[in-house]
Amino acid sequence: MTTANPLLNPTPLVDYDQVMPEHVLPAIEQVIAEHEAGLQRIIEAQEALPTWDDLVLAVDALDARLQGVFYSIVPLMFRDEAWQTQVHACFGLVDVRFKQKLKNARLHALYRRLADSELGVNLDAHRRSTLAQALEEFRQAGALLDDADQDRLVQLEAQIRELEGLFAANIGRSVEHSAIHLTDGQRLGEVPQRLRDEMAQKAKAASLTGWLIACEEAACKAILEHASDRDLRQQVYKAYHTRGWDAEAGHDNEPVLERLAKARHEKARLLGFANHMELSLRTKSAGSVERVHEFLDDLARRVSPMMQRWQAGLRRTASDMGLTDVQPWDLDYLQAMGRRATQALSVERFREFYPLGRVVEALRDLARQLFGLTLNPYEAVGAWDPSVSTFEVVQDHAVIGYLYLDLVERPGKQSGSVFTSYVWNRRIDAEGIYHGAVAIVFSDTSAGLEGAPPLLDPLALRKLFHEFGHALHHLLVRTSNHVLSDVRRFGTDGVEVSGKLLERWACNAAYLASISSHVENGGVLTEAQVQSVLASQETGVRECAENLSRALFDLDLHQAPDDGRTIHERAEASYAKVSRWPMAGFEKPMHAFDYLISGYDAGYYAYLWSDVRAFDLFSRFEREGLLDAAAGRALQEDFFAHGTARSLAESIETFLGRPVSATSYLRGLGLNDTGGE
């Protein structure tokens, strides 16, 4: 193996200062070739007598290397478009290689023989669980299909990848051409000066005068909440809610989404499942389509009356302002007007108490106090950008892994890039050598203007704490192989619990007050001041209803994609079920529902499902102390440490000492618990 390519060094951390564009594709091609050849050697050597070390752990090592090298190059896509193109091309190659592995009938037969053998039956519970998960993965990949069906499956998977790429490209093209250029600053009305300056900076970068409102969530939200110019609000709302559609350019994601859903449906049927939703739930914590239906329907029954009362209240506010024909682009403005009347502290003032450096220190303190983790700055190798922080993670005097924090927007880094990448999973190889976990947290905190430090508003805090929760889960697993340490195997509804749980600290006024520190003088906020801002930002039932309508749409689409109903008809039905404000005639909300192409297809319900569990888990910290070390260690030992060796439900119930209850979540929304989930 050559070490000339810095992406192929045997250590888990890459010296990104040494990485050039010409290193990327050759590195991926080499590890793919090693993976393919290595599997062939393992199959030939193990056909006589498959064993744990020489089959499972040997395959583990090959999978870990291929995954680790690929995810090590993912951050490079934020350098510029050329790097992004290379990373996307590599993803396609890696995805195909893993799918080919799982369609290998000879390899599947070896796992089956080991699982059924006397040796396999007498393995410990963790190893038996590993084999069971691997065999299920083979099944879902089509290893049991005959040659003709395997060929059709490969065609469908290629079609699905192509349609997902087209869906994303249509969104990107429409966003690129939907920015709104203003030359009259008066139209921005009460938009805070910081946001005006950011829009002016974007205009300057585009060689324009005035202000440029990008078709992005943060900029559009600022206009919809603060601009008194109703025509501007309508213009911005229309641009944002028609992403994925451009009549003049011929981009329309509706037929793309319909074809995508049908291709997924055919794939599921080919694999022996009734529909894509049923296939998807094989790897999720909810267990069955019926259980998801019951959960969503019950929540809709509770939320709908609250939404109707919320709408009535907005109409009264609008009437007081002389506005009788309330439209969707008025909702955020009316709601914000009502909040500002009682808000003791503005969001702009709030941000000054949460400079990014202070918040990162607070996260490090939280990890130390709850879990005994020490996050030591690590500068032995360079990161992919000077703004990225690297930490060596230590627990009980041992290095257990590494954590990167890439938190600030910059040229080339797409707005909305908020996710956690699990680069290397913790494992112990056949020689007993420990390999630590590596995680990367990405967020989109706005860079400070003219050299000022980045400051975080309540939403930015929630995003950062959420992703930090994912990273902690990955780092705190204590299983010993690549499969059981892969928390993604919990499915979206399991993975999101850890992120949603850490969000609860970012939504707690007492905790946020305790970590506040003014960027200039170190002054602090009171709990009452923080609570005032949180209350003004809290969307509560409205946010729940928005997520619920998307989850219902997702469920509907992936259960019956060929029943003749259009995407728009399904969207309207999902809105009506939770009493969301009716759509404007031009709205196309599902044309840019990119969660459907990022792994949350037939799984968007996860955000609500995991919220229930996160609120319940947090209730123990509310009782015992937000920084209680005993509760933190119990969370690791009862929940995080087991990885996927046991079910999520069992781990949560062990930590709580009882089954999950929806009481805390419903109370947080202001709803009555009249029977749990």
Protein Blocks (a to p, Z undefined) as FASTA:
>chain_A
ZZkbmklcfbfbdcfklpcfklmmmmmmmmmmmmmmmmmmmmmmmmmoccfklmmmmmmm
mmmmmmmmmmmmmmmmmmpmmlmmmmmmmmmmmmmmmmmmmmmmklmmmmmmmmmmmklm
mpcfklmmmmmmmmmmmmmnopmpcfklmmmmmmmmmmmmmmmmmmmmmmmmmmmmmccc
dfblklnmmacfklmmmmmmmmmmnopghjddddbfklmmmmmmmmmblklmmmmmmmmm
mghiafknopafklmmmmmmmmmmmmmmmnopablklmmmmmccnopaklmmmmmmmmmm
mmmmmmmmmmmmmmmmmmmnopabdcfklmmmmmmmmmmmmmcbdfklmmmmmcfklmmm
mmmmmmmmmnopacdddfkbccfbfkbccddddeehiafbdcdddfbgcehiaghiacdd
dfbacdddfkopacddddddddfddcdeehiacdddfklmmmmmmmmmmmmmmmmpcbfb
fklmmmklnojmlmmmmmmmmmmmmmcmklmmmmgccfklopacdfklmmmmmmmmmnkl
mmmmmmmmmmmmmmmmmmmmmnopafklmmmmmmmmnopacddfkbcfklmmmklmnopg
oilmmmmmmmmmmmmmmmmmmmnopklmklmmmmmmmmmmnmmmbcfklmmmmmnopacd
fklmmmmnopaceeiZZ
